[in-house]
Amino acid sequence: MVLDAMTKMWLSIAAILVMGLSVFLITFARTKTKGLLKGILSLVAFVIMLAGFLTGLISIT
């Protein structure tokens, strides 16, 4: 699959924003929550980070 330059740019920006969201979420989870909620938010943040990584990977190939 060949992507044009503008599509790659938008995918890169989306990946950066998604990874930034996951960093905010994991920071919030570790500082403001406890117990099961902390685990759930950490898992969600990990999944979001993985999605951002895959989006970034697609944008550079």
C-alpha positions in Angstrom: 0.0 0.0 0.0 1.5 3.3 -1.1 0.4 6.4 0.7 0.9 10.0 -0.5 2.9 12.5 1.5 -0.1 14.3 3.0 -1.7 11.1 4.2 1.6 10.1 5.9 1.8 13.5 7.5 -1.8 13.2 8.9 -1.1 9.7 10.2 2.1 10.9 11.9 0.2 13.7 13.6 -2.6 11.3 14.7 0.0 8.9 16.1 1.7 11.7 18.1 -1.6 12.9 19.5 -2.7 9.4 20.4 0.6 8.6 22.2 0.3 11.9 24.0 -3.2 11.0 25.2 -1.9 7.7 26.5 1.0 9.4 28.4 -1.6 11.7 30.0 -3.8 8.8 30.9 -1.1 6.7 32.4 0.2 9.7 34.4 -3.3 10.3 35.7 -3.9 6.7 36.5 -0.6 6.4 38.5 -1.0 9.6 40.5 -4.7 10.0 41.1 -6.2 6.6 41.2 -5.9 3.4 43.3 -6.8 -0.3 43.0 -8.8 -1.8 40.2 -9.4 1.6 38.5 -5.7 2.2 38.3 -5.2 -1.2 36.6 -8.0 -0.6 34.1 -6.8 2.9 33.2 -3.2 1.6 32.8 -4.4 -1.2 30.5 -6.4 1.3 28.4 -3.4 3.6 28.2 -1.3 0.7 27.0 -3.8 -0.3 24.3 -4.0 3.4 23.2 -0.1 3.6 23.1 -0.1 0.4 21.0 -2.6 1.9 18.6 -0.5 5.1 18.3 2.7 3.0 17.7 1.0 1.0 14.9 -0.3 4.2 13.4 3.2 5.7 13.4 4.6 2.6 12.0 2.1 2.7 9.1 3.0 6.3 8.4 6.7 5.6 7.9 6.3 2.6 5.7 
